[in-house]
Amino acid sequence: MVGHNPKRTGVATQRAIAQLSRYWLLVMCFASGAVLAECKNTPADTDLTTFYSNSWGIDHHNTRYQPVSTVNAGNAANLELKWVYGLSNETPRSFPLVTKDTIFLGDSNHGLVALERETGCERWVFEHKGLISSAIIPGTIRRGDAKEQPILIFTDRFAGIYAVDAITGNLVWHITVEDHLIPQYSGTPLVTDDTVFVPVSSMEVTLAANPFYGCCTSSGGMAAFDINTGEKKWYLPTIKEEAKITGSHFLGFVDEWGPSGAPVWGSPSYDSKRNRLFFGTGQNYSHPTTDTSDAIFAVDATSGEVQWVRQFTENDAFTAACAMSLNHPNCAKPTGPDVDFGAPTVIARALNGTDVLLAGQKSGDVHAMNPDTGEVLWSKKLGRGGIIGGVHFGLAVNETIGTVFVPINDRAAMNYPSPGTPAPGLYALDIESGEQQWHFSRESRCDDEECMYGLSSAITATNDIVITASMDGYLEVMSADDGKLLWSHDTWRTYDSVNGKDVEGGSIDSQGPMVADDLVMVSSGYRWISNQRGGNAFLVFQVVTPDE
Amino acid sequence: MNNSAQSNLFLASRWRRLLATGIDAVLVPAITIFLVMVFDVVEQAEDFTDQWWALHVLVLAIGTYLLLNGYTLWQSGQTLGKKILGIAIVTQQQKPDGEYALLPAPFWKLIAIRALFFPLLFVGIVPFLVWVPILILISIVGKQRRCLHDYASGTVVVKLN
């Protein structure tokens, strides 16, 4: 009789587990190989006849409203994950460009990728080792009688603006703004027929954290380039005065300068009827402050001439130095609340047929203006605001019901004081009057800092729904009529990806969700400010009909 | 004399070593920062149009280190901090009879190997890299009171009086 030996049984179990692990590994290798093999014969050709957006704001008015979509309140509950693409960085900032068969996406430290819309497989990659910080924008180069060349435009946060052939993925041109010593290309350019408008902010907002830096001399601006040649048409600094020495610190070794700042962080909106560009500015970096900071500019698109400027917050001077310590030598005193207009302006049509220029501010305010004069029609304070909003990245409107949707973040960040009670969530206001129609508030999933549940990223609207994405990783669909939650997906998880990468979701911020036909897509992960959870997931969802 | 006995007789005390390192860790960056300010290396926007400012700072830091410590390291195996505390860096070599001898440390080893660990002490100001200086210094608690840079360059630190 063979007796039972627990020790031997344990060894046998361990061996069996080891054996199984090897088999499992082998299966996984084959599986991932199979996934990659599926992508092997992906054709490079793309159908460029239809683009589902032509700017960061989906249209030139920055409405963030997608007219070509079948996702609605009736079928949003049937959204299911279609495929996942593994990004090469944990702070994705790009907004996809969708065609009938392709999704173009900026993947920092990898490049501009053309993904087959049905499968997520790479058609081609324009390799680029840098921080792609913009939406991907379509354009066309027309040189005399030569055949039109479709291009895709994106910005590298520090290296400039790139145009890539939309068919081959080859570089066409690369331009930088020479009027600014240390530009930062945070906002997405806007492309009209023959002009590329480039918003310009400055590295000085963070360089000032170095106490040996003489803060600050630069001004934000807006540049216009010829799309065909890359030549400059005009450049408009948001501060006209040259910076002068205003003081010094460290025994006179480090000079202090001003005025400075008023950067343009967001994409402009373009009104073809008035031939005007509208855009917002950020705070000053140093004293003396100017009347062009935290302001909205209306500019002639052809000449770059200023039509009007409306300032909403005076004497706001702030740099990253203030987030380190209010006693930092490069922290302007008195110190401002840092309430930029980071979110792009929106040109919206109210139900009474009038045009209204809308602007969301980091202070938590939304302002409506007459686009002809800059006269303020109404202002509404929805949140307490803070250095990452209030309104941070962008609004959306649905003109058919006359509503503007306002995401409020209200998250404290970088230890900078944020007095008041936070009121994060989504707010629906009447475009014409500013009257609140409904409000949707979310619950925090935990008490950790990364669980802050505000809406920092831009949002998107289509049909009778609004699509939001939260700092704590939820992609959600709400009814545009009453704010009822229709569908939610928690992206704080791991995913299998079509390109074989380990993929995790995280905080959703920056450019936010895109919708096209029956697809909803979003990049999850954003390790940029404070303790946001990083991630590298580009997620594509599709409405599945019940009988599918 | 065996190695252990020798260590007990000549090795510099831990607190003298740490204090000497502390003096160097204050003087070198302080003078580097002063020079960075004097030469406007990182003061103007123009400085950040490319990455050369980082090289300028590095050159100034190396220059400061050599200016402060070069001559005394060459002459007596001492940084300024060690000179103030009366301790010196020597090499430990085993003779054919098995005994250990303490010899002046070759200058090239002090500069090309040992000094490379000095800037690594400062990366500890980055919270998630705080383990780096700890890793370098932790072995000073051993009998031979040698840090990682001592093992890398084959040196020990002894007291002179």
Chai-1 contact restraints between the chains, C-beta under 6 A:
chainA,res_idxA,chainB,res_idxB,connection_type,confidence,min_distance_angstrom,max_distance_angstrom,comment,restraint_id
A,L181,B,A45,contact,1.0,0.0,6.0,A-B,restraint_1
A,L181,B,T49,contact,1.0,0.0,6.0,A-B,restraint_2
A,I182,B,A45,contact,1.0,0.0,6.0,A-B,restraint_3
A,I182,B,F48,contact,1.0,0.0,6.0,A-B,restraint_4
A,N210,B,V42,contact,1.0,0.0,6.0,A-B,restraint_5
A,F212,B,M37,contact,1.0,0.0,6.0,A-B,restraint_6
A,F212,B,V42,contact,1.0,0.0,6.0,A-B,restraint_7
A,Y213,B,V42,contact,1.0,0.0,6.0,A-B,restraint_8
A,G214,B,E43,contact,1.0,0.0,6.0,A-B,restraint_9
A,T217,B,A45,contact,1.0,0.0,6.0,A-B,restraint_10
A,F253,B,M37,contact,1.0,0.0,6.0,A-B,restraint_11
A,V254,B,E43,contact,1.0,0.0,6.0,A-B,restraint_12
